[in-house]
């Protein structure tokens, strides 16, 4: 075990975690952030962000997250590529086991984010990574001049569907309802793109192919009619699952697994705070995650002053 006692340990390096790191470090809190992959989280995989304040012409998700990372490091945040595997509480302090060793801290800020939900249909598991993807930014270029399907009706589905028109000859957006959950401007933009075709009131019941995606089986939820749509790629945007399993026995979660936190982002365990998409919140955006990170760091600092 290290002899160093940190003021706060931040778990997760998305917009919430990096902003928490900026605020904690600028407040002279001894802070360290753990991220098992590269800093940036889901936001870094977003092709283009048009609604983050201060960027009137938009900015790529990767570039925005890199700016946040650089700013956090500038103010003294220590970032370590390692996974937190368990945590325990000792009186007022916490001990965390990580793949880089054990660490002690006065507070914890959980910013572990979310991951894409899967459909659980035939062919999905077998063909994931062989034509099925959850990241258009990562894999879109593989489908140049080919037809692809995007499944979902929210902001991510339409935004990534529009992005895929840079490469694909046609993008089929498949949504189970007759209206989209996405914001109006995205819907209008997609409607006016000649490469995009909508399939509303429709679900995908199977992904077909031997060693790669060849088609999807569609079912109209109103008529029950089935059809087969030839495509070379499938991109899933059907919801999110919280990365909170490790904390299930430690703090209170809601029925969907999102962390319960109060107005200052304190969880059910004193000294533990939650920020960003992993917590119970009505809106999951980069700007709200960043706001959460700032508040969580402030609350953690106030907590440290009381112990």
Legacy VTK file of the C-alpha trace (Angstrom):
# vtk DataFile Version 3.0
C-alpha trace
ASCII
DATASET POLYDATA
POINTS 307 float
0.000 0.000 0.000
1.239 3.498 -0.830
1.905 5.929 2.012
0.332 8.736 -0.008
-3.159 9.789 1.071
-4.953 11.558 -1.764
-7.666 14.125 -1.226
-9.667 12.588 -4.041
-9.516 9.724 -6.490
-11.471 10.182 -9.707
-12.576 7.023 -11.509
-13.171 7.588 -15.211
-11.752 10.092 -17.706
-14.731 11.312 -19.683
-15.983 14.892 -19.572
-17.109 14.503 -15.939
-13.862 12.965 -14.716
-11.566 15.384 -16.542
-13.547 18.415 -15.397
-13.504 17.085 -11.821
-9.750 16.790 -12.212
-9.436 20.378 -13.404
-11.463 21.753 -10.505
-9.897 19.551 -7.840
-6.342 20.275 -8.984
-6.928 24.026 -9.210
-8.260 23.871 -5.636
-4.903 22.388 -4.554
-6.442 19.010 -3.766
-4.029 16.117 -4.200
-5.848 14.302 -6.984
-5.377 11.273 -9.170
-7.569 9.971 -11.981
-7.796 6.329 -13.053
-8.913 5.385 -16.560
-8.611 1.843 -17.871
-8.639 3.004 -21.500
-7.567 6.290 -23.074
-8.918 9.542 -21.578
-12.005 10.954 -23.260
-14.730 8.392 -22.660
-17.704 8.069 -25.018
-17.417 11.751 -25.956
-14.047 11.144 -27.619
-15.776 8.759 -30.034
-18.308 11.381 -31.135
-17.544 12.550 -34.646
-18.722 16.142 -34.300
-20.103 18.118 -31.361
-22.249 21.097 -32.347
-23.817 22.077 -29.010
-20.862 22.529 -26.653
-20.594 26.224 -25.651
-17.629 28.146 -26.995
-17.375 26.277 -30.298
-19.794 28.013 -32.691
-18.468 26.024 -35.649
-18.499 22.740 -33.746
-15.613 20.568 -32.608
-14.718 16.914 -32.873
-15.337 14.932 -29.705
-11.741 13.734 -29.681
-10.341 17.258 -29.913
-12.654 18.542 -27.166
-11.666 15.758 -24.796
-7.981 16.212 -25.575
-8.265 19.892 -24.640
-9.891 18.895 -21.333
-7.158 16.339 -20.648
-4.380 18.828 -21.403
-5.978 21.424 -19.152
-6.331 18.962 -16.273
-2.692 17.868 -16.559
-1.605 21.520 -16.747
-3.144 22.139 -13.342
-1.454 19.126 -11.803
-3.892 16.236 -12.146
-2.156 12.860 -12.104
-3.671 10.501 -14.694
-2.929 6.796 -14.530
-3.990 4.138 -17.043
-5.265 1.429 -14.738
-8.528 -0.181 -13.675
-10.036 0.133 -10.220
-11.092 -3.376 -9.217
-12.456 -2.921 -5.687
-12.831 -0.411 -2.889
-13.283 -0.517 0.866
-13.808 2.080 3.567
-11.539 2.458 6.604
-13.029 4.923 9.096
-12.969 8.191 7.074
-10.544 7.037 4.351
-10.990 4.661 1.413
-8.692 1.991 0.026
-8.871 1.175 -3.678
-7.362 -1.844 -5.338
-6.231 -1.084 -8.887
-4.308 -2.916 -11.561
-1.458 -0.516 -10.718
-1.532 -1.245 -6.986
-3.413 -0.122 -3.882
-4.162 3.520 -3.158
-5.703 5.507 -0.293
-7.913 8.559 -0.518
-10.199 10.786 1.541
-12.872 11.000 -1.164
-13.909 9.271 -4.383
-15.579 10.771 -7.449
-17.171 8.099 -9.647
-17.310 9.123 -13.320
-17.384 5.709 -14.982
-19.987 6.649 -17.591
-22.071 4.318 -19.699
-21.711 1.756 -22.452
-23.950 0.974 -25.439
-26.894 -1.353 -24.950
-27.208 -4.363 -27.242
-30.335 -5.813 -28.826
-29.891 -9.478 -27.938
-31.066 -10.705 -31.338
-29.809 -13.641 -33.447
-26.512 -12.886 -35.169
-25.624 -9.906 -32.995
-23.128 -11.653 -30.753
-21.597 -13.698 -33.556
-21.111 -10.723 -35.896
-20.142 -8.042 -33.403
-16.871 -6.611 -34.678
-17.485 -8.292 -38.026
-19.876 -5.692 -39.350
-21.735 -4.732 -36.181
-20.402 -1.676 -34.376
-21.375 0.917 -31.789
-18.954 3.569 -33.089
-19.412 5.213 -36.468
-16.352 7.387 -35.905
-14.204 4.303 -35.337
-15.532 2.098 -38.129
-17.378 4.255 -40.660
-14.500 4.418 -43.130
-14.675 0.634 -43.606
-18.016 1.040 -45.401
-17.054 3.340 -48.228
-19.591 3.011 -51.078
-21.532 0.337 -49.182
-24.996 0.371 -47.583
-25.261 0.342 -43.798
-28.020 0.272 -41.189
-28.252 2.473 -38.096
-30.590 1.215 -35.375
-32.066 3.793 -33.008
-34.015 7.037 -32.894
-32.163 9.329 -30.504
-29.562 12.033 -31.004
-26.703 9.537 -31.292
-28.440 7.461 -33.954
-29.194 10.421 -36.211
-25.925 12.223 -35.564
-23.865 9.122 -36.357
-26.132 8.248 -39.264
-25.432 11.649 -40.799
-21.711 11.122 -40.188
-21.821 7.769 -41.990
-23.054 9.438 -45.198
-19.460 10.600 -45.672
-18.581 7.025 -46.550
-21.642 4.856 -47.191
-23.620 4.897 -50.423
-26.837 4.705 -48.377
-27.649 4.837 -44.663
-30.817 3.091 -43.483
-32.022 4.480 -40.151
-34.296 1.947 -38.458
-36.502 3.051 -35.567
-39.216 1.146 -33.729
-41.494 4.179 -33.335
-43.117 6.539 -35.844
-41.337 9.609 -34.441
-37.767 10.232 -33.350
-36.517 11.089 -29.872
-33.709 13.129 -31.426
-33.781 16.926 -31.359
-35.559 18.691 -34.216
-32.530 20.097 -36.067
-30.957 16.636 -36.331
-34.187 15.138 -37.659
-34.518 17.890 -40.273
-30.886 17.489 -41.324
-31.310 13.729 -41.722
-34.600 14.129 -43.603
-32.892 16.357 -46.161
-29.907 14.078 -46.717
-30.392 12.143 -49.985
-28.251 9.257 -48.709
-30.499 8.574 -45.702
-33.599 6.388 -45.802
-35.901 6.008 -42.792
-37.601 2.761 -41.744
-40.080 3.774 -39.029
-42.324 1.511 -36.924
-39.692 -1.127 -37.634
-37.470 -3.386 -35.565
-34.506 -5.569 -36.472
-35.141 -9.186 -35.501
-31.884 -10.697 -36.789
-28.529 -9.830 -38.308
-27.600 -12.232 -41.076
-24.260 -13.353 -42.489
-21.590 -15.999 -42.186
-18.302 -14.240 -41.468
-19.561 -10.695 -41.974
-22.855 -8.813 -42.053
-24.839 -9.443 -45.215
-28.333 -8.275 -44.286
-30.794 -7.565 -41.480
-34.258 -8.997 -41.026
-36.868 -6.295 -40.428
-40.346 -6.479 -38.945
-42.954 -3.739 -39.131
-44.442 -3.459 -35.637
-47.817 -2.258 -36.955
-48.424 -4.725 -39.768
-46.192 -7.606 -38.701
-44.728 -7.723 -42.212
-41.166 -9.047 -42.414
-38.507 -8.202 -44.977
-34.784 -8.602 -45.529
-32.607 -5.522 -46.078
-29.152 -6.130 -47.638
-26.479 -4.112 -45.776
-22.772 -4.511 -45.103
-22.694 -2.873 -41.691
-24.928 -2.337 -38.663
-24.454 0.459 -36.110
-26.294 0.177 -32.776
-27.617 3.199 -30.874
-30.423 1.722 -28.787
-29.685 3.044 -25.327
-27.048 3.027 -22.633
-26.119 0.909 -19.633
-24.291 2.385 -16.615
-20.801 1.183 -15.743
-21.718 0.757 -12.103
-21.525 -2.976 -11.430
-18.468 -2.656 -9.198
-20.345 -0.308 -6.864
-23.565 -2.331 -6.539
-22.778 -3.564 -3.019
-21.183 -0.292 -1.948
-23.608 2.528 -2.763
-27.276 2.865 -3.673
-28.260 2.437 -7.327
-31.653 2.829 -8.967
-33.517 -0.001 -10.694
-31.617 0.612 -13.942
-28.232 0.556 -12.196
-27.566 4.295 -12.291
-26.014 5.769 -9.138
-28.300 7.740 -6.849
-26.836 11.120 -5.867
-28.241 14.232 -4.220
-28.110 17.886 -5.298
-24.399 18.156 -4.429
-23.735 14.775 -6.111
-23.104 12.964 -2.819
-23.991 9.266 -2.879
-25.317 7.127 -0.045
-21.761 6.741 1.308
-20.264 9.920 2.841
-17.169 10.972 0.925
-18.221 9.259 -2.308
-19.618 11.386 -5.135
-20.960 10.530 -8.581
-20.815 12.665 -11.723
-21.765 12.386 -15.365
-23.699 9.753 -17.257
-23.286 7.029 -14.611
-25.544 8.862 -12.183
-29.323 9.130 -12.184
-29.998 12.219 -14.323
-32.611 13.375 -16.849
-30.044 14.552 -19.418
-26.796 12.971 -20.582
-24.701 15.414 -22.588
-21.061 16.486 -22.573
-22.005 19.833 -21.052
-23.998 18.262 -18.193
-21.209 15.777 -17.483
-18.686 18.619 -17.301
-20.995 20.559 -14.975
-21.332 17.486 -12.762
-17.560 17.115 -12.615
-17.129 20.674 -11.394
-19.799 20.303 -8.700
-18.539 16.901 -7.557
-15.000 18.231 -7.139
-16.289 21.230 -5.198
-18.375 18.967 -2.954
-15.441 16.623 -2.404
-13.301 19.571 -1.391
-15.876 20.762 1.123
-16.098 17.234 2.525
-12.315 17.032 2.981
-12.455 20.230 5.048
-14.839 18.576 7.524
-12.883 15.406 8.305
LINES 1 308
307 0 1 2 3 4 5 6 7 8 9 10 11 12 13 14 15 16 17 18 19 20 21 22 23 24 25 26 27 28 29 30 31 32 33 34 35 36 37 38 39 40 41 42 43 44 45 46 47 48 49 50 51 52 53 54 55 56 57 58 59 60 61 62 63 64 65 66 67 68 69 70 71 72 73 74 75 76 77 78 79 80 81 82 83 84 85 86 87 88 89 90 91 92 93 94 95 96 97 98 99 100 101 102 103 104 105 106 107 108 109 110 111 112 113 114 115 116 117 118 119 120 121 122 123 124 125 126 127 128 129 130 131 132 133 134 135 136 137 138 139 140 141 142 143 144 145 146 147 148 149 150 151 152 153 154 155 156 157 158 159 160 161 162 163 164 165 166 167 168 169 170 171 172 173 174 175 176 177 178 179 180 181 182 183 184 185 186 187 188 189 190 191 192 193 194 195 196 197 198 199 200 201 202 203 204 205 206 207 208 209 210 211 212 213 214 215 216 217 218 219 220 221 222 223 224 225 226 227 228 229 230 231 232 233 234 235 236 237 238 239 240 241 242 243 244 245 246 247 248 249 250 251 252 253 254 255 256 257 258 259 260 261 262 263 264 265 266 267 268 269 270 271 272 273 274 275 276 277 278 279 280 281 282 283 284 285 286 287 288 289 290 291 292 293 294 295 296 297 298 299 300 301 302 303 304 305 306
